[in-house]
Amino acid sequence: MYEEIIREIKSNLGENKDLNRRYLTGQLDLYRDHPYSIEITREISRMIWDCLSQDEKKQFAEISEKENPLMDILNEISPDIESGKYKSALETLDKFIETYPPMFEDDSVSEYHFFTNTLEEILFNEYIGSKKSIRYIPDNQPLLDLYYIYGFLLLEDEQLDKSEIYLKKALRINPVSARIILELSEIYKIHTYTLNKFFIFTSNALKYSYYPSDVARCYRNLGYYYIEENQMETALALFKYSMNYEMSPLAYAEITYIQTKNPDLELTFEECEEIIKNKNIQPGVNPFIIETLEKLGSEYEKNLLFNQAGYYYKLLYGITKDEKTIEKINSLKEKINY
Protein backbone atom coordinates (compact mmCIF):
# COMPACT_ATOMS: atom_id res chain seq x y z
CA MET A 1 0.00 0.00 0.00
CA TYR A 2 2.78 2.43 0.90
CA GLU A 3 4.57 1.89 -2.41
CA GLU A 4 1.35 2.40 -4.38
CA ILE A 5 0.65 5.71 -2.63
CA ILE A 6 4.16 7.00 -3.29
CA ARG A 7 4.01 5.91 -6.94
CA GLU A 8 0.69 7.72 -7.37
CA ILE A 9 2.02 10.91 -5.76
CA LYS A 10 5.13 10.86 -7.97
CA SER A 11 3.04 10.26 -11.09
CA ASN A 12 1.23 13.56 -10.47
CA LEU A 13 4.41 15.62 -10.39
CA GLY A 14 5.27 17.80 -13.36
CA GLU A 15 8.08 20.09 -14.49
CA ASN A 16 6.93 23.14 -12.53
CA LYS A 17 8.62 22.88 -9.12
CA ASP A 18 6.45 25.55 -7.49
CA LEU A 19 3.28 23.68 -8.44
CA ASN A 20 4.86 20.43 -7.29
CA ARG A 21 5.59 21.93 -3.88
CA ARG A 22 2.00 23.12 -3.44
CA TYR A 23 0.69 19.72 -4.48
CA LEU A 24 3.04 17.88 -2.14
CA THR A 25 2.16 20.15 0.78
CA GLY A 26 -1.49 19.25 0.21
CA GLN A 27 -0.61 15.56 0.19
CA LEU A 28 0.98 15.96 3.64
CA ASP A 29 -2.42 17.00 5.02
CA LEU A 30 -4.22 14.29 3.05
CA TYR A 31 -2.23 11.43 4.57
CA ARG A 32 -1.79 12.87 8.05
CA ASP A 33 -3.97 10.19 9.67
CA HIS A 34 -2.97 7.30 7.41
CA PRO A 35 -1.52 4.12 9.06
CA TYR A 36 1.70 4.81 7.12
CA SER A 37 1.62 8.55 7.86
CA ILE A 38 5.18 8.67 9.24
CA GLU A 39 6.69 6.90 6.24
CA ILE A 40 4.60 8.84 3.71
CA THR A 41 5.41 12.17 5.37
CA ARG A 42 9.13 11.45 5.24
CA GLU A 43 9.04 10.50 1.56
CA ILE A 44 6.96 13.56 0.65
CA SER A 45 9.40 15.75 2.59
CA ARG A 46 12.23 14.35 0.47
CA MET A 47 10.27 15.17 -2.69
CA ILE A 48 9.69 18.72 -1.43
CA TRP A 49 13.43 19.04 -0.80
CA ASP A 50 14.09 18.04 -4.41
CA CYS A 51 11.77 20.86 -5.50
CA LEU A 52 13.86 23.52 -3.76
CA SER A 53 16.22 25.67 -5.76
CA GLN A 54 19.95 25.53 -5.03
CA ASP A 55 19.72 28.92 -3.29
CA GLU A 56 16.87 27.70 -1.09
CA LYS A 57 18.79 24.55 -0.20
CA LYS A 58 21.84 26.66 0.64
CA GLN A 59 19.78 28.97 2.85
CA PHE A 60 18.27 25.99 4.62
CA ALA A 61 21.72 24.49 5.20
CA GLU A 62 22.99 27.80 6.62
CA ILE A 63 20.05 28.00 9.01
CA SER A 64 20.61 24.37 10.06
CA GLU A 65 24.27 25.07 10.81
CA LYS A 66 23.37 28.10 12.94
CA GLU A 67 20.57 26.29 14.75
CA ASN A 68 22.00 22.90 15.56
CA PRO A 69 21.03 21.84 19.09
CA LEU A 70 22.81 18.49 18.77
CA MET A 71 26.16 20.04 17.95
CA ASP A 72 25.62 22.76 20.55
CA ILE A 73 24.92 20.37 23.43
CA LEU A 74 27.85 18.10 22.57
CA ASN A 75 30.18 21.10 22.41
CA GLU A 76 28.81 22.31 25.73
CA ILE A 77 29.52 19.09 27.63
CA SER A 78 32.85 18.36 25.93
CA PRO A 79 34.99 20.31 28.49
CA ASP A 80 33.31 18.48 31.39
CA ILE A 81 33.95 15.08 29.82
CA GLU A 82 37.58 15.93 29.03
CA SER A 83 38.16 17.01 32.63
CA GLY A 84 36.39 13.95 34.06
CA LYS A 85 33.37 15.86 35.38
CA TYR A 86 30.96 13.14 34.30
CA LYS A 87 28.24 14.06 36.82
CA SER A 88 28.02 17.60 35.47
CA ALA A 89 27.94 16.40 31.86
CA LEU A 90 25.23 13.87 32.72
CA GLU A 91 23.05 16.49 34.41
CA THR A 92 23.28 18.70 31.34
CA LEU A 93 22.42 15.83 28.99
CA ASP A 94 19.55 14.66 31.22
CA LYS A 95 17.81 18.03 30.77
CA PHE A 96 18.50 18.04 27.03
CA ILE A 97 17.20 14.50 26.44
CA GLU A 98 13.96 15.31 28.27
CA THR A 99 13.02 17.97 25.73
CA TYR A 100 14.75 16.65 22.61
CA PRO A 101 12.24 15.38 20.01
CA PRO A 102 12.87 11.97 18.40
CA MET A 103 14.81 12.21 15.14
CA PHE A 104 15.76 9.72 12.43
CA GLU A 105 13.68 6.91 13.93
CA ASP A 106 13.31 3.70 11.91
CA ASP A 107 9.89 3.13 10.41
CA SER A 108 8.25 0.28 8.51
CA VAL A 109 9.98 1.11 5.21
CA SER A 110 13.22 2.88 6.17
CA GLU A 111 16.12 2.40 8.58
CA TYR A 112 18.52 5.19 9.52
CA HIS A 113 22.26 4.68 9.82
CA PHE A 114 25.49 6.60 10.21
CA PHE A 115 28.92 5.12 9.50
CA THR A 116 32.20 6.78 10.37
CA ASN A 117 33.78 5.68 7.10
CA THR A 118 33.38 3.43 4.07
CA LEU A 119 34.99 0.50 5.89
CA GLU A 120 32.16 0.45 8.46
CA GLU A 121 29.52 0.60 5.72
CA ILE A 122 31.17 -2.35 3.97
CA LEU A 123 31.29 -4.28 7.27
CA PHE A 124 27.59 -3.56 7.77
CA ASN A 125 26.70 -4.83 4.30
CA GLU A 126 28.92 -7.89 4.68
CA TYR A 127 27.81 -9.09 8.11
CA ILE A 128 24.40 -7.56 8.82
CA GLY A 129 22.69 -6.03 5.80
CA SER A 130 19.52 -3.98 5.62
CA LYS A 131 15.97 -5.26 5.66
CA LYS A 132 14.52 -1.92 4.59
CA SER A 133 15.51 1.09 2.55
CA ILE A 134 18.61 2.73 4.08
CA ARG A 135 18.59 6.44 4.89
CA TYR A 136 21.79 8.09 6.04
CA ILE A 137 21.85 10.51 8.97
CA PRO A 138 23.65 13.73 7.92
CA ASP A 139 27.14 14.43 9.25
CA ASN A 140 25.92 17.60 10.94
CA GLN A 141 23.38 15.68 13.04
CA PRO A 142 25.57 13.62 15.43
CA LEU A 143 22.75 11.56 16.91
CA LEU A 144 25.05 8.55 17.20
CA ASP A 145 27.47 10.52 19.39
CA LEU A 146 24.62 11.86 21.53
CA TYR A 147 23.28 8.38 22.33
CA TYR A 148 26.74 6.87 22.81
CA ILE A 149 27.98 9.61 25.13
CA TYR A 150 24.73 9.63 27.11
CA GLY A 151 24.88 5.83 27.44
CA PHE A 152 28.51 6.03 28.56
CA LEU A 153 27.74 8.69 31.19
CA LEU A 154 24.78 6.68 32.48
CA LEU A 155 27.04 3.63 32.74
CA GLU A 156 29.59 5.64 34.73
CA ASP A 157 26.73 6.71 37.02
CA GLU A 158 25.69 3.05 37.42
CA GLN A 159 22.28 3.65 35.81
CA LEU A 160 22.70 0.38 33.97
CA ASP A 161 19.19 -0.20 32.62
CA LYS A 162 18.93 3.29 31.18
CA SER A 163 22.49 3.10 29.85
CA GLU A 164 21.61 -0.09 27.98
CA ILE A 165 18.62 1.62 26.35
CA TYR A 166 20.67 4.49 24.93
CA LEU A 167 23.68 2.41 23.93
CA LYS A 168 21.30 0.16 22.01
CA LYS A 169 19.86 3.25 20.31
CA ALA A 170 23.40 4.11 19.24
CA LEU A 171 24.02 0.53 18.11
CA ARG A 172 20.87 0.61 15.97
CA ILE A 173 22.36 3.56 14.11
CA ASN A 174 25.76 1.88 13.69
CA PRO A 175 25.55 -1.88 14.35
CA VAL A 176 29.26 -2.44 13.57
CA SER A 177 30.68 0.11 16.01
CA ALA A 178 33.14 -1.77 18.24
CA ARG A 179 33.24 1.06 20.77
CA ILE A 180 29.45 0.87 21.32
CA ILE A 181 29.45 -2.92 21.55
CA LEU A 182 32.30 -2.81 24.06
CA GLU A 183 30.41 -0.32 26.25
CA LEU A 184 27.40 -2.63 26.20
CA SER A 185 29.66 -5.51 27.16
CA GLU A 186 30.60 -3.59 30.32
CA ILE A 187 26.95 -3.61 31.34
CA TYR A 188 26.72 -7.36 30.80
CA LYS A 189 29.93 -7.83 32.77
CA ILE A 190 28.30 -6.54 35.96
CA HIS A 191 24.55 -6.74 35.36
CA THR A 192 23.92 -10.40 34.51
CA TYR A 193 24.04 -13.68 36.40
CA THR A 194 26.53 -15.22 33.95
CA LEU A 195 29.19 -13.74 31.68
CA ASN A 196 27.84 -15.39 28.52
CA LYS A 197 26.42 -12.17 27.09
CA PHE A 198 29.62 -10.34 28.00
CA PHE A 199 31.59 -12.97 26.06
CA ILE A 200 29.28 -12.82 23.01
CA PHE A 201 29.31 -9.02 22.77
CA THR A 202 33.09 -8.89 23.18
CA SER A 203 33.50 -11.47 20.40
CA ASN A 204 31.27 -9.39 18.12
CA ALA A 205 33.27 -6.27 18.91
CA LEU A 206 36.46 -8.12 18.00
CA LYS A 207 34.99 -8.99 14.61
CA TYR A 208 34.44 -5.28 13.82
CA SER A 209 37.50 -3.74 15.54
CA TYR A 210 40.01 -1.89 13.38
CA TYR A 211 41.71 0.32 15.97
CA PRO A 212 44.54 -1.36 17.92
CA SER A 213 43.12 -0.10 21.24
CA ASP A 214 39.74 -1.73 20.52
CA VAL A 215 41.36 -5.02 19.49
CA ALA A 216 43.44 -5.02 22.68
CA ARG A 217 40.41 -4.23 24.83
CA CYS A 218 38.56 -7.19 23.32
CA TYR A 219 41.36 -9.57 24.26
CA ARG A 220 41.53 -8.10 27.77
CA ASN A 221 37.78 -8.62 28.12
CA LEU A 222 38.11 -12.22 27.01
CA GLY A 223 41.04 -12.66 29.40
CA TYR A 224 38.81 -11.48 32.25
CA TYR A 225 36.15 -13.97 31.18
CA TYR A 226 38.60 -16.89 31.34
CA ILE A 227 39.91 -15.78 34.74
CA GLU A 228 36.34 -16.02 36.00
CA GLU A 229 36.12 -19.44 34.37
CA ASN A 230 39.35 -20.37 36.23
CA GLN A 231 41.12 -21.19 32.95
CA MET A 232 44.32 -19.37 33.77
CA GLU A 233 46.40 -20.55 30.82
CA THR A 234 43.83 -19.23 28.35
CA ALA A 235 43.48 -15.99 30.31
CA LEU A 236 47.25 -15.48 30.32
CA ALA A 237 47.39 -16.14 26.56
CA LEU A 238 44.73 -13.50 25.91
CA PHE A 239 46.28 -10.82 28.11
CA LYS A 240 49.74 -11.39 26.61
CA TYR A 241 48.29 -11.41 23.10
CA SER A 242 46.51 -8.09 23.77
CA MET A 243 49.89 -6.45 24.41
CA ASN A 244 50.69 -6.79 20.69
CA TYR A 245 48.06 -4.13 20.06
CA GLU A 246 48.32 -1.94 23.16
CA MET A 247 50.88 -1.91 25.99
CA SER A 248 48.24 -1.53 28.65
CA PRO A 249 48.99 -1.33 32.41
CA LEU A 250 45.71 -3.21 32.92
CA ALA A 251 46.94 -6.17 30.89
CA TYR A 252 50.34 -6.08 32.59
CA ALA A 253 48.69 -6.15 36.03
CA GLU A 254 46.56 -9.17 35.07
CA ILE A 255 49.57 -11.00 33.62
CA THR A 256 51.51 -10.38 36.85
CA TYR A 257 48.54 -11.59 38.92
CA ILE A 258 48.16 -14.82 36.92
CA GLN A 259 51.88 -15.62 36.97
CA THR A 260 52.12 -14.88 40.70
CA LYS A 261 49.41 -17.48 41.31
CA ASN A 262 50.92 -19.83 38.71
CA PRO A 263 54.73 -19.31 38.77
CA ASP A 264 55.43 -22.16 36.33
CA LEU A 265 53.07 -20.79 33.68
CA GLU A 266 55.00 -19.24 30.79
CA LEU A 267 53.81 -18.82 27.19
CA THR A 268 55.48 -17.73 23.98
CA PHE A 269 53.61 -15.61 21.44
CA GLU A 270 53.14 -18.67 19.22
CA GLU A 271 51.70 -20.65 22.15
CA CYS A 272 49.33 -17.79 22.98
CA GLU A 273 48.05 -17.70 19.41
CA GLU A 274 47.59 -21.47 19.32
CA ILE A 275 45.57 -21.43 22.55
CA ILE A 276 43.38 -18.63 21.19
CA LYS A 277 42.73 -20.56 17.98
CA ASN A 278 41.88 -23.71 19.91
CA LYS A 279 39.24 -21.73 21.83
CA ASN A 280 37.69 -20.64 18.50
CA ILE A 281 38.54 -17.03 19.25
CA GLN A 282 39.51 -14.80 16.34
CA PRO A 283 43.33 -14.47 16.33
CA GLY A 284 44.29 -10.93 15.42
CA VAL A 285 42.26 -8.50 13.36
CA ASN A 286 39.45 -9.84 11.20
CA PRO A 287 41.14 -10.72 7.83
CA PHE A 288 38.16 -9.20 6.00
CA ILE A 289 38.98 -5.83 7.57
CA ILE A 290 42.62 -6.02 6.48
CA GLU A 291 41.62 -7.04 2.96
CA THR A 292 39.05 -4.23 2.75
CA LEU A 293 41.48 -1.57 3.99
CA GLU A 294 44.01 -2.67 1.37
CA LYS A 295 41.36 -2.43 -1.37
CA LEU A 296 40.10 0.97 -0.21
CA GLY A 297 43.60 2.44 -0.02
CA SER A 298 44.46 1.08 -3.46
CA GLU A 299 41.23 2.27 -5.09
CA TYR A 300 41.54 5.80 -3.73
CA GLU A 301 45.18 5.93 -4.74
CA LYS A 302 44.35 4.85 -8.31
CA ASN A 303 41.75 7.61 -8.47
CA LEU A 304 44.36 10.15 -7.28
CA LEU A 305 42.46 10.76 -4.03
CA PHE A 306 45.62 10.73 -1.97
CA ASN A 307 44.23 12.05 1.32
CA GLN A 308 41.54 9.37 1.39
CA ALA A 309 44.03 6.69 0.40
CA GLY A 310 46.36 7.82 3.18
CA TYR A 311 43.55 7.62 5.73
CA TYR A 312 42.88 3.95 4.98
CA TYR A 313 46.55 3.04 4.71
CA LYS A 314 47.13 4.58 8.15
CA LEU A 315 44.32 2.46 9.59
CA LEU A 316 45.88 -0.56 7.93
CA TYR A 317 49.34 0.21 9.28
CA GLY A 318 47.95 0.70 12.78
CA ILE A 319 46.83 -2.93 12.94
CA THR A 320 49.50 -4.61 10.80
CA LYS A 321 52.69 -2.54 11.28
CA ASP A 322 53.55 -3.63 7.74
CA GLU A 323 56.62 -1.85 6.32
CA LYS A 324 55.24 -1.80 2.77
CA THR A 325 52.18 0.08 4.04
CA ILE A 326 54.29 2.77 5.72
CA GLU A 327 56.21 3.14 2.46
CA LYS A 328 52.91 3.78 0.66
CA ILE A 329 51.93 6.35 3.28
CA ASN A 330 55.23 8.20 2.89
CA SER A 331 54.90 8.09 -0.90
CA LEU A 332 51.41 9.60 -0.68
CA LYS A 333 52.69 12.39 1.59
CA GLU A 334 55.19 13.36 -1.10
CA LYS A 335 52.42 13.45 -3.73
CA ILE A 336 50.17 15.56 -1.51
CA ASN A 337 52.94 18.06 -0.73
CA TYR A 338 54.20 18.20 -4.32
N, C-alpha and C positions, 0 to 999 in steps of 0.2 A: 504493500500500500504506500509506504513512504516513497519508494522509487517512482511509482506512478505519479504521485503528486508533484515530485520534483521535475519529472520529465514534462508534465503538463505545464508547469510554471515556466520552464525554460523555453517550451515551444511557443509561448506567447510573447517572448522578448523580440524586439526589433533592433534596428540600427540606431534609433534615437535614444541616447543614454538618459536624457532627462525624463522622457516618457517611461522608460524602463524603471527608473527609480521610483516614480510615482506609483506605477503598477505594483512593484515589489513591496512598497510600503503598505499598500492596501492588502496584499496577500498576508503580511504579518498579522494584521487585525483579523483576517478571515480564518486563519488557522490557530488563533491564540488558545482556543480550548480543545484543540485536537489531541488525541492520545499521543501523537508524535510531535507535539508542539515544540518541544525543546530542540529536537533534531531538525525540524523544518525551519524554525527560526534561525538556527545557526547557518543552514545552507542558504537561506534567503539573504542573510546578512553578508555572506561571502559574495553573493551575486551583486548586492548593492555596492560593496567595496569595488568590484570590477567595473562598476558604472562611474566611479569617481574619476575625475581628471587627475593628471599627474600633480598639478598644483594643489588640488584638494587633498590628495593622498599625502603630499609633503606637509601640508598644514596640519593634518591629523597626526602625523608622526611627530611633528614638533611639539604639539600639545601633549601628546603621550609622554614624550621625554621630559617635559616640564612637570607634568602631573603623573608621577609614577610612585604610588605609595609603597609598592614592593621594594623598589630600589632604595627609597628613602628610609624605610624601617630597617633594612639590612645594613645600610650605612650608619644608621644611628646606633645600633647595638654592637657594631664591629669593634669599637674601642674597648667596650666592656668585656667582650669575649677574648680579645687579645691580651687584656690585663688579668684575665681569670676571674672577673666579676660576673660569674654565671647567674647568680641570684638576681642581680640588677637587670641583666639582659633578658632573663626569663620573665620578670615582672613586666617589662616593656612589651615583650612579644605576647604575653597573656592578654593584655589590653587590646593589642592590635588584632589578634586572632578572633576575639569576641565580636568585633565589628566588621571584619573583613568578609566581603561576600564571596561565595564559592566561584571559582574561575576554572575554565578548562577541565570540566568534569566529563568523564566518559558518558556516553549515552548509548542507545541501542544500535546506532549505526557507525559511530566514530569513537576512536580511542586517542587520547592525547599523550604525546611523549616529548621528551627533551633528551638529547644525547650530547655529551661533551664534545665528541668528535666522531669522525666517520668510522673509526674502529669500533666504538660502542654500538653504532647502528648496525654494523655488519654482524657483531656478536649477537645482537637482538634477533636479527633475521635468521641467523644460523641456528640458534639454540631455543628460541622462544616463538617468534613469528607473531603476526597480528591476525586476529579473528575478525576485525572490522576495518573500516577505512581509517588510515593513520592521519592524524592532524598533528602538526608540530607546534609546540609552544614557542613563541618568539623569544629571541635572546634577551630582549629588554624586559621580560616578565619572569624573573627568577623564582618561580613557584617551587621548583625542585629544591633550591637552596633554603627557602623559607621553611618547608616541611622538614627537611633534614636537620637544619639548625635547631628548630623548635623541638624535634624529637630528641636530639642530642642533649639539649638543655633539660628537658623533662627527665631523661635518663639520669643525668647528673644529680637531679633533685629527687631521684628515687620515685618518681611518679611513673612506674613501669607500664601500667595499663595504657595510660594516655600516651606515653612515649611510643609504645608499639603502634598505636593508631596512626600517629603522624609519620613515623618512619615507614609504615606500610603505604601511606599516601605518597611519600617520596618514591618508594620502590615501584609503585604503579606507574609513575611517570618515567622512571628509568630502571627497568627490571634487571639490568646487567651492571648496576653500580656496585662494585665491591665494597666501597666505603659504607653504603647504606646497609648492605647485607651484614657486614661485620658489626655495625652498631646494633642491629636486631639480634645478632648472635649473643651480644653482651646481655641482653634481656633474658634470653633463654639459658644463659649460663647461671643466672641467679634466681630465675622466676619459674622454674619447672622442677618437677620431682626427679626427672632423669636428665642426662645431658645429651640425649639423642637428637633433639632439635638443634641444640648448639652445634653438634657435630655436623649435621646435615647442612645448616646454613653456612658454616665455615667452609665446608667442602665446595658449596656453590660459589662462595666468594673467591675461592682459590681458582676456580674455573675461569672467572672473569677478570682476575687481577692482572694488571700490566704495569703497576708501579712496584718497585722493589720493596718499599715499606709495607704495602698491602700483602704481597706474597709472604714476606717474613711474618707478618702478624697472623696470617692464616696458619702457618706452621707452628707458631707459638700457641695459638688456640688449640690446635690438635695435640700439641705436646701436653697442655694442661689436661685435656680430655683423657689421655692415656696415663697421666699421673693418677687421676681419680679412679681409673680402671686398674691401678696398681700394675701396669705394664711398663716398668721403668726403662727397659732397654729401648722400647719403641718411643717412649717420651724423650729419652736422651737423644735418640736419632733425629727426632723432629726439631728439638731445640738447637742442636748443633747444625742441622741442615739450614735452619732459618738464618743463621749467622752469615751464610753466603749472600744473603740479600740485604741484611741490615745488622750491623754490629750493635745489638741492643743490650743495655744493662739488664733488662728483664730476662732475656734469654740466658745471659751469662750467670745470673743469680740462680736460675732454675737448673742449669747444668751443674753448677757448684753444689747445689742442694742434693741432686740425684747422685752425684759421684761421692759426696760425703757419706750418704747412706749406703752406697754400693761401691766401695773403693776399688774393686777389681773390674769394674765396668768401664771399658775403653772402646771407642769405635772410631774407625777411619771414615773419611768421607764416603768411600765406596760402600762400606758396610752400612752406613746411614741410608744411603740411597737404596740399597737392596732391601733393607727392612721396610722402608716406605713403600716400595713397589709391592712387596709381599702383603702389605696391609691394604692393597688396592687404593692407595692414596696417590694422587697426581704428583709425580716427581718433577719439580721445577715448574716453569711457566707453561701454561697450555700451549702445545705446539701450534695450534690453529692461530693463536694470537701472534706468535713469532712470524709465522708464514704470512699473515695478513699485514703486519707492519712492514715486512720486506716488500710486499706487493704495492702497498700504498706509497712508500717512499720512492720506489722505482717508477711508479706511474706518474707521480707529481714531478719527479725529476725529468722524465721524458717530455712532459708538457711544459718544461721550463718554469715550473712553479717551485722555485728553490726554497722559499721560506716554509711552505707546506711540507715539502720533501724533508727538510731539515728537522721539522717538528717530529715526524714519524720515525726518522732515523735516530733521533735522540731518545725517543721512547724505547726503541729497539736496543740501543746501546745500553740503556739503563738496566735492562734485564738479561742481556747476553754478555756484555763487556767484550764484544767481538772487535778485534783490531781493524778488520776491513770496514766495519760500520763507522768507526771513528775517522777513518781515512775519507769515507764518503762525506761525512759531516764537515770535515776541514776543507774538502774540495768545494762543497757548496758555499761555504763561507767566503771563499775566494771569488766565486762567481757572483755572489750577492754584493760584495764590496768592490767589484770590478768597475 
